[in-house]
Amino acid sequence: MALVTKGSRLITVDGTTYRWRLRGRPTYDQGLAHSPLTYAAEHAEKPGTTLVARRLLPAVVAA
């Protein structure tokens, strides 16, 4: 499944171009920073295989 080009960004790593995208609208829990954000990335010239990564947010510590 290829990423939608609308709303995606290009990034170059070691001479290879990738397309990445965040979810268009965060979920309720993501907006409150209670759950991790999810990113999707794929090779820009040869789409097809998509890598899905989650960014774990650090715990909020009350002072």
FENSULUR-V631049 format. One record per helix or strand. SS is the DSSP state (hx for helix, st for strand). FROM is the first residue (numbers start at 1). TO is the last residue. If there is no record, write none. Layout:
SS;FROM;TO, SS;FROM;TO
//
This chain:
st;9;13, st;16;22, hx;28;31, st;37;43, st;51;55
//
